[in-house]
Amino acid sequence: MYINLGYLRGQIRLRNPEITNNSDNIGSMLKHHRLKLNLTLEDSSDGICSVSYLSKIENSLIRPSEKYILQLEERYNAKFFNIGNQHNELLHQLIENLFYEQEEVIDDALFTEDTYQSKLNKTGYLISQNKFNEAKLNHQELNPYIKNLNGIELKFYIYLTSKLLSFEGRLKDAFSVLNIETDHYPLLHLDILIASERIRLATKMNHHPYIVLTYEALIDQCIENEFYHKVHELKYHYLTYMVQFINEPMLNELLDKSKNLKPDQRAFVKAKYFFMNMDYELAIEMLNSEPLNSKESLELKLLILNRLNQSSIMNESLKSLPKIDNKQLKLIHAYLVLKNTRATNIESLVQFILTEVLKSNDLPDDILYLNFWYEEGLQCLKKVGYYKDATKLGRLIFRKIKDLTTIFD
């Protein structure tokens, strides 16, 4: 999924907040129906209004009178009044579902209308159901309507964009998207969804300054509004981040204070702690103590098995992985498959690292993945005497880590 952040910011700057904060957003609906019918501005405005007047309506620069709306309804054979309210109600329902992590099944008939609002809502619904690949198709069709979105729609679009980028492994872009300035149109649940997602992304990138500046304040805000499930979610992400900086007694103390963490979350936090401290036997023991089916736990299990050199179990785990859409995880997966193939020698692994990792310079945004390539790359390259390449890889990774830990948009 290609997202140009400069283009997105430019489209948002072109918006007229006074017009686009109307819930019916008539301009976008008119534009959508004109394009759907393959009509030009000249075709649509003929006998009704000037071309420039219709263009201003479509771009939400002015709001038309009822007379023009009725004439355009007749030309497009469509109804525009009251449609916006129906979409708005569904949008709020989807935000609630995402906020409370409810995978509520919604009738597909509610998304069949060929309008930009329907595509936006369907994208949100598919993401709430973890159907990211399907969501991408709807999301791509929303780009022509960015500057027409009203305040809540725009914030929702930005949140969904970030989730899709994160799904693809583009954590830095996902983090940056959430910081694009929009109209001051507060909606508490959506604002906290966005703030929580930024915290989650920051913990994966080791963006310590951002975490220090925002974590406690967000926790306080969630407690004040009695959003306790969000408090537990934030604490879980925070603990998975902090395991690299604290000792075991301190970790146990923090876990004791986080009594509402689920057993599988506790097991994952402990497993990651042992992994970071190179106690791989205990790490795998913790992962096996609970049924862990999350993407994070499967990733960590692969990294642990790699360190333990357990080829047979590793091959079983590689086969059991669901379809991977994260480009960087695909790369690690391909490398581990190669490494655990009997016929593979060190030269094959070195060649993979040189061509797929070092020369592409497309390093991951996830610190866990970066550490993987640092350890594997230096080990393999030094083993065959490629010290210059090992130094280059190390520098690239350190530069990437510095870049991730200092991003502020």
C-alpha positions as CSV (number, residue, x, y, z in Angstrom):
1,M,0.0,0.0,0.0
2,Y,1.6,3.3,-1.1
3,I,0.8,6.3,1.0
4,N,2.5,9.6,0.3
5,L,2.5,11.6,3.5
6,G,3.2,14.9,1.7
7,Y,0.2,14.3,-0.6
8,L,-2.0,13.5,2.4
9,R,-1.0,16.6,4.3
10,G,-1.6,18.7,1.1
11,Q,-5.1,17.3,0.7
12,I,-5.9,18.1,4.3
13,R,-4.6,21.7,3.9
14,L,-7.0,22.2,1.0
15,R,-10.0,21.3,3.1
16,N,-12.5,24.0,4.3
17,P,-13.2,23.0,7.9
18,E,-16.5,25.0,8.1
19,I,-17.9,23.0,5.2
20,T,-16.4,19.6,5.8
21,N,-17.5,19.4,9.4
22,N,-21.1,19.2,8.2
23,S,-22.3,15.6,8.8
24,D,-23.9,15.2,5.3
25,N,-20.8,16.4,3.4
26,I,-22.8,16.9,0.2
27,G,-19.8,17.9,-1.9
28,S,-18.2,14.5,-1.7
29,M,-21.4,12.7,-2.5
30,L,-22.0,14.8,-5.6
31,K,-18.4,14.2,-6.8
32,H,-18.7,10.5,-6.1
33,H,-21.9,10.1,-8.2
34,R,-20.5,12.3,-11.0
35,L,-17.4,10.1,-11.3
36,K,-19.4,7.0,-11.0
37,L,-21.5,8.0,-14.0
38,N,-18.4,9.1,-15.9
39,L,-19.7,12.7,-16.3
40,T,-17.5,15.8,-16.6
41,L,-18.1,18.9,-14.6
42,E,-19.5,20.5,-17.8
43,D,-22.0,17.6,-18.3
44,S,-23.2,17.8,-14.7
45,S,-23.5,21.5,-14.4
46,D,-25.1,22.1,-17.8
47,G,-28.5,23.9,-17.3
48,I,-28.1,23.9,-13.5
49,C,-25.1,26.1,-12.6
50,S,-21.7,27.2,-13.7
51,V,-18.8,24.7,-14.0
52,S,-16.8,26.7,-11.4
53,Y,-19.7,26.7,-9.0
54,L,-20.1,22.9,-9.1
55,S,-16.4,22.5,-8.7
56,K,-16.5,24.6,-5.5
57,I,-19.4,22.5,-4.2
58,E,-17.5,19.2,-4.9
59,N,-14.4,20.5,-3.2
60,S,-16.4,21.6,-0.1
61,L,-15.6,25.3,-0.7
62,I,-19.3,26.3,-0.7
63,R,-22.5,24.6,0.3
64,P,-25.2,24.7,-2.4
65,S,-28.8,25.7,-1.9
66,E,-31.6,23.1,-1.7
67,K,-32.6,24.0,-5.3
68,Y,-29.3,22.9,-6.8
69,I,-29.2,19.8,-4.7
70,L,-32.6,18.7,-6.0
71,Q,-31.6,19.4,-9.6
72,L,-28.4,17.4,-9.2
73,E,-30.3,14.6,-7.5
74,E,-32.5,14.3,-10.6
75,R,-29.5,14.4,-13.0
76,Y,-27.6,11.7,-11.0
77,N,-30.8,9.7,-10.2
78,A,-29.7,9.7,-6.5
79,K,-30.9,11.0,-3.1
80,F,-28.5,13.0,-1.0
81,F,-30.6,14.2,2.0
82,N,-30.4,12.1,5.2
83,I,-27.9,9.7,3.7
84,G,-25.1,11.4,5.7
85,N,-26.8,10.8,9.0
86,Q,-27.1,7.0,8.4
87,H,-23.4,6.8,7.6
88,N,-22.5,9.0,10.5
89,E,-24.3,6.6,12.9
90,L,-22.5,3.6,11.5
91,L,-19.2,5.4,11.7
92,H,-19.7,6.1,15.4
93,Q,-20.7,2.5,16.0
94,L,-17.5,1.3,14.3
95,I,-15.3,3.6,16.4
96,E,-17.0,2.2,19.5
97,N,-16.3,-1.4,18.3
98,L,-12.6,-0.6,17.7
99,F,-12.3,1.2,21.0
100,Y,-13.8,-1.6,23.0
101,E,-12.2,-4.3,20.8
102,Q,-15.6,-5.8,19.9
103,E,-15.6,-7.9,16.7
104,E,-19.3,-7.3,16.2
105,V,-20.7,-8.7,13.0
106,I,-22.4,-6.1,10.9
107,D,-24.7,-6.8,8.0
108,D,-22.8,-6.4,4.7
109,A,-25.8,-4.7,3.2
110,L,-24.9,-1.6,5.2
111,F,-21.8,-1.2,3.1
112,T,-23.2,-1.9,-0.4
113,E,-24.0,1.7,-1.3
114,D,-21.4,3.1,-3.7
115,T,-20.4,6.2,-1.8
116,Y,-17.1,7.3,-0.2
117,Q,-18.7,7.1,3.3
118,S,-19.7,3.5,2.7
119,K,-16.1,2.7,1.6
120,L,-14.7,4.4,4.7
121,N,-17.0,2.6,7.0
122,K,-16.4,-0.8,5.3
123,T,-12.6,-0.2,5.7
124,G,-13.1,0.4,9.4
125,Y,-15.3,-2.7,9.7
126,L,-12.8,-4.9,7.9
127,I,-10.0,-3.7,10.1
128,S,-12.1,-4.4,13.2
129,Q,-12.5,-7.9,11.9
130,N,-8.7,-8.1,11.2
131,K,-9.3,-8.5,7.5
132,F,-6.5,-6.1,6.5
133,N,-6.0,-7.2,2.9
134,E,-9.7,-6.6,2.0
135,A,-9.5,-3.3,3.9
136,K,-6.7,-2.1,1.7
137,L,-8.9,-2.3,-1.5
138,N,-11.5,0.0,0.1
139,H,-8.9,2.3,1.5
140,Q,-7.2,2.9,-1.9
141,E,-10.5,4.2,-3.3
142,L,-10.8,6.9,-0.7
143,N,-7.8,9.0,-1.8
144,P,-9.8,11.3,-4.2
145,Y,-12.1,12.3,-1.3
146,I,-9.6,13.1,1.5
147,K,-10.1,16.9,1.3
148,N,-13.9,16.4,1.5
149,L,-14.0,14.3,4.6
150,N,-15.6,16.0,7.7
151,G,-13.7,16.2,11.0
152,I,-14.6,12.8,12.4
153,E,-14.3,11.1,9.0
154,L,-10.8,12.5,8.5
155,K,-9.6,11.4,11.9
156,F,-11.0,7.9,11.4
157,Y,-9.4,7.8,7.9
158,I,-6.0,8.7,9.4
159,Y,-6.4,6.1,12.2
160,L,-7.3,3.4,9.6
161,T,-4.4,4.4,7.4
162,S,-2.0,4.0,10.3
163,K,-3.4,0.5,11.1
164,L,-2.9,-0.6,7.5
165,L,0.7,0.8,7.4
166,S,1.5,-0.9,10.7
167,F,0.1,-4.2,9.3
168,E,2.6,-4.0,6.5
169,G,5.4,-3.3,8.9
170,R,5.8,0.4,8.1
171,L,5.8,1.5,11.7
172,K,7.5,4.8,11.2
173,D,5.0,5.9,8.5
174,A,2.1,4.6,10.7
175,F,3.4,6.7,13.6
176,S,3.9,9.8,11.4
177,V,0.4,9.6,9.9
178,L,-1.2,9.8,13.3
179,N,0.6,13.1,13.9
180,I,-0.9,14.8,10.9
181,E,-2.7,17.9,12.1
182,T,-6.5,18.0,11.5
183,D,-9.3,20.3,12.5
184,H,-9.8,20.5,16.2
185,Y,-12.8,18.2,16.3
186,P,-12.7,16.2,19.5
187,L,-14.2,12.8,19.8
188,L,-12.9,11.2,23.0
189,H,-12.9,7.5,22.0
190,L,-11.3,8.2,18.6
191,D,-8.7,10.5,20.1
192,I,-7.7,7.9,22.7
193,L,-7.6,5.2,20.0
194,I,-5.1,7.4,18.1
195,A,-3.0,8.2,21.2
196,S,-2.9,4.5,22.3
197,E,-1.8,3.4,18.8
198,R,1.0,5.9,18.9
199,I,2.2,4.5,22.2
200,R,2.0,1.0,20.8
201,L,4.1,2.0,17.8
202,A,6.6,3.9,19.9
203,T,7.2,0.9,22.1
204,K,8.0,-1.2,19.0
205,M,10.4,1.4,17.7
206,N,12.1,2.2,21.1
207,H,10.9,5.8,20.7
208,H,11.8,6.6,24.4
209,P,11.3,10.4,24.3
210,Y,7.7,10.0,23.1
211,I,6.9,7.3,25.6
212,V,8.3,9.4,28.5
213,L,6.4,12.5,27.4
214,T,3.0,10.9,26.8
215,Y,2.5,7.5,28.5
216,E,1.6,8.7,32.0
217,A,-0.7,11.4,30.8
218,L,-2.6,9.0,28.6
219,I,-2.9,6.5,31.5
220,D,-4.3,9.3,33.7
221,Q,-6.8,10.3,31.0
222,C,-8.0,6.8,30.6
223,I,-8.4,6.3,34.4
224,E,-10.2,9.6,34.7
225,N,-12.7,8.5,32.0
226,E,-13.0,5.0,33.5
227,F,-11.5,3.4,30.3
228,Y,-9.8,0.7,32.3
229,H,-9.5,-1.8,29.4
230,K,-7.3,0.8,27.7
231,V,-5.2,1.2,30.9
232,H,-4.5,-2.5,30.8
233,E,-3.7,-2.5,27.1
234,L,-1.3,0.5,27.5
235,K,0.4,-1.2,30.5
236,Y,0.9,-4.4,28.5
237,H,2.7,-2.5,25.7
238,Y,4.7,-0.5,28.2
239,L,5.9,-3.7,30.0
240,T,6.9,-5.4,26.7
241,Y,9.0,-2.3,26.0
242,M,10.5,-2.0,29.5
243,V,11.8,-5.6,29.8
244,Q,15.0,-4.5,28.1
245,F,15.8,-1.9,30.8
246,I,14.9,-3.6,34.1
247,N,15.9,-6.6,36.2
248,E,13.7,-9.5,37.1
249,P,12.7,-8.4,40.6
250,M,11.6,-5.0,39.2
251,L,9.7,-6.8,36.4
252,N,7.9,-9.0,38.8
253,E,7.0,-6.0,40.9
254,L,5.5,-4.2,37.8
255,L,3.6,-7.4,36.9
256,D,2.2,-7.7,40.4
257,K,0.9,-4.1,40.1
258,S,-0.7,-5.0,36.7
259,K,-3.2,-7.5,38.1
260,N,-5.6,-7.2,35.2
261,L,-3.2,-8.5,32.6
262,K,-4.3,-11.7,31.0
263,P,-2.3,-14.9,31.6
264,D,-1.0,-15.0,28.0
265,Q,0.1,-11.4,28.2
266,R,2.0,-12.1,31.4
267,A,3.7,-15.1,29.8
268,F,4.6,-13.1,26.7
269,V,6.1,-10.3,28.8
270,K,8.2,-12.8,30.8
271,A,9.2,-14.6,27.7
272,K,10.4,-11.4,26.1
273,Y,12.3,-10.5,29.2
274,F,14.2,-13.8,29.2
275,F,14.8,-13.5,25.5
276,M,16.3,-10.0,25.9
277,N,18.5,-11.4,28.6
278,M,19.6,-14.4,26.4
279,D,18.0,-17.0,28.7
280,Y,16.4,-18.8,25.8
281,E,15.4,-22.0,27.6
282,L,13.3,-20.0,30.1
283,A,11.9,-17.8,27.3
284,I,10.6,-20.8,25.4
285,E,9.3,-22.4,28.6
286,M,7.3,-19.2,29.3
287,L,5.9,-19.2,25.7
288,N,4.8,-22.8,26.1
289,S,3.2,-22.2,29.4
290,E,0.1,-20.5,27.8
291,P,-1.7,-21.0,24.5
292,L,-0.2,-18.0,22.7
293,N,-1.7,-17.4,19.2
294,S,-0.9,-13.8,18.7
295,K,1.3,-12.6,15.9
296,E,3.8,-11.2,18.4
297,S,4.2,-14.5,20.3
298,L,4.7,-16.5,17.0
299,E,7.4,-14.0,15.9
300,L,9.1,-14.2,19.3
301,K,9.0,-18.0,19.3
302,L,10.8,-18.1,15.9
303,L,13.5,-15.9,17.2
304,I,14.0,-18.0,20.4
305,L,14.1,-21.3,18.5
306,N,16.7,-19.7,16.2
307,R,18.9,-18.9,19.1
308,L,18.4,-22.4,20.5
309,N,19.3,-24.0,17.1
310,Q,16.2,-26.2,17.4
311,S,15.8,-26.9,13.6
312,S,13.1,-29.5,13.7
313,I,10.8,-27.5,16.0
314,M,11.7,-24.4,14.0
315,N,10.6,-26.0,10.7
316,E,7.3,-27.0,12.3
317,S,6.7,-23.4,13.5
318,L,7.6,-22.0,10.1
319,K,5.0,-24.2,8.4
320,S,2.3,-23.3,11.0
321,L,2.7,-19.6,10.5
322,P,-0.3,-17.9,8.9
323,K,0.1,-15.9,5.6
324,I,2.5,-13.1,6.2
325,D,1.9,-9.6,4.6
326,N,4.6,-7.8,6.6
327,K,7.5,-7.4,4.2
328,Q,10.2,-7.4,6.9
329,L,8.7,-10.5,8.6
330,K,8.6,-12.2,5.2
331,L,12.3,-11.6,4.9
332,I,13.1,-13.1,8.3
333,H,10.9,-16.0,7.5
334,A,12.7,-16.6,4.1
335,Y,16.1,-16.4,5.9
336,L,15.1,-18.9,8.6
337,V,13.7,-21.3,6.0
338,L,17.0,-21.1,4.2
339,K,19.0,-21.5,7.4
340,N,17.1,-24.6,8.4
341,T,17.4,-26.3,5.1
342,R,20.0,-29.1,5.4
343,A,21.7,-28.3,2.1
344,T,22.3,-24.7,3.1
345,N,25.9,-23.6,3.9
346,I,27.3,-20.4,5.5
347,E,28.0,-18.9,2.0
348,S,24.3,-19.1,1.1
349,L,23.3,-17.2,4.3
350,V,26.0,-14.6,3.7
351,Q,24.8,-14.0,0.2
352,F,21.2,-13.7,1.4
353,I,22.3,-11.0,4.0
354,L,24.4,-9.1,1.4
355,T,21.7,-9.0,-1.3
356,E,18.4,-8.9,0.7
357,V,19.4,-7.0,3.8
358,L,22.6,-5.0,3.2
359,K,22.2,-3.8,-0.4
360,S,18.5,-3.1,-0.2
361,N,19.0,-0.8,2.8
362,D,15.3,-1.2,3.5
363,L,15.8,-2.1,7.2
364,P,12.7,-2.8,9.5
365,D,11.2,-0.3,11.8
366,D,10.7,-2.9,14.6
367,I,13.6,-2.9,17.1
368,L,13.2,-6.7,17.6
369,Y,13.7,-7.3,13.9
370,L,16.7,-4.9,13.7
371,N,18.4,-6.8,16.6
372,F,17.8,-10.0,14.7
373,W,19.7,-8.8,11.6
374,Y,22.4,-7.3,13.7
375,E,23.1,-10.6,15.5
376,E,22.7,-12.8,12.4
377,G,24.4,-10.5,10.0
378,L,27.5,-9.8,12.1
379,Q,27.8,-13.5,13.1
380,C,27.6,-14.7,9.4
381,L,29.7,-12.0,7.8
382,K,32.5,-12.2,10.4
383,K,32.6,-16.0,10.1
384,V,33.6,-15.7,6.4
385,G,35.9,-12.7,7.0
386,Y,33.6,-10.0,5.5
387,Y,34.5,-7.5,8.2
388,K,33.9,-4.4,6.0
389,D,30.4,-5.6,5.2
390,A,29.8,-6.5,8.9
391,T,30.9,-2.9,9.9
392,K,28.6,-1.4,7.2
393,L,25.6,-3.4,8.3
394,G,26.2,-2.4,12.0
395,R,26.4,1.3,11.0
396,L,23.2,1.1,9.0
397,I,21.4,-0.6,11.8
398,F,22.6,1.9,14.4
399,R,21.6,4.8,12.1
400,K,18.2,3.3,11.7
401,I,17.7,2.9,15.5
402,K,18.8,6.5,16.0
403,D,16.3,7.6,13.3
404,L,13.4,5.7,14.9
405,T,14.1,6.9,18.4
406,T,14.1,10.6,17.5
407,I,11.2,11.0,15.1
408,F,8.9,13.9,15.8
409,D,6.6,15.3,13.1
